[in-house]
Amino acid sequence: MNPLASRIVVALPLAVVVILAVLAGGWPMVALAVVGSVVAMHEFCSATRELRPITIAGFAGVIALIVTIHQGGLVWSLLPLMATLLVTFWLSAIGDVRQTATVQLAVTLFGVCWIGYGIGFLVAVRDIAEPSGWGEWLLIAVLIGVWMSDIFAYLGGRVFGRRKLAREISPNKTVEGFLIGLVVGAAAVFFTLYDRPAHDPISTLNALEFALAIAFASPVGDLFESYLKRDWGVKDVGRLLGGHGGVLDRIDALLFAGAAAYFVALALGRA
């Protein structure tokens, strides 16, 4: 099976589960987000084990962040973040580990912020209540935009790739693949959001603003994880999805794209 076909076979069932959770919204969406965040945090802690992150504090932190964002909004998420810092401090102080406290606290909180807030923003986008149906449409646009960007960046790089995009970070990514993925991803977001929601549609300009923000954030999220993996000396963060790596390898772009979509919505008065 060629790499593209293999990616599709793995991605399709996952995409169906994600879309069903998005359509359901509420606690089904939160439940999927919590499961994904715990698995991703486990992969993160495994990849950074030499730095001795406090794994249990990381699990508690990402779960608390996501649930609090759903129940109380982003402002209240500062409470579990500070609580995670205190729990990490306490566990570090009573534990017998060969690592400086500064590094141990920093790596644990970094994982919680990156994964917890990254997935939490996706929940926050889905939870946008007004106008009715807008949060659902926006999150679907984020997913479609990221998936299309990833697929066509891969295809574009394989067919047309000549110049390296970031040789020291991710040698396989090309400028040509990036540009093709950017254009297709932006187009996918634009046409998903155009004239939506039907009863209170956003303007064409606003649809373009969302399209560009999500399309640019997606490859940045991908490069961000590639930069970390190079530092950790690993090709993939996990093995849960076989040759396609782990959950964190598959959601890296979404961790930035969801935040980009939310902040554009906030700036436009749509959050």
Helices and strands as residue ranges (DSSP letters): H 3-24, H 26-47, G 49-51, H 55-72, G 75-77, H 78-94, H 101-111, I 112-117, H 118-126, H 134-160, E 164-166, E 170-174, H 175-193, H 204-232, G 242-244, H 247-267
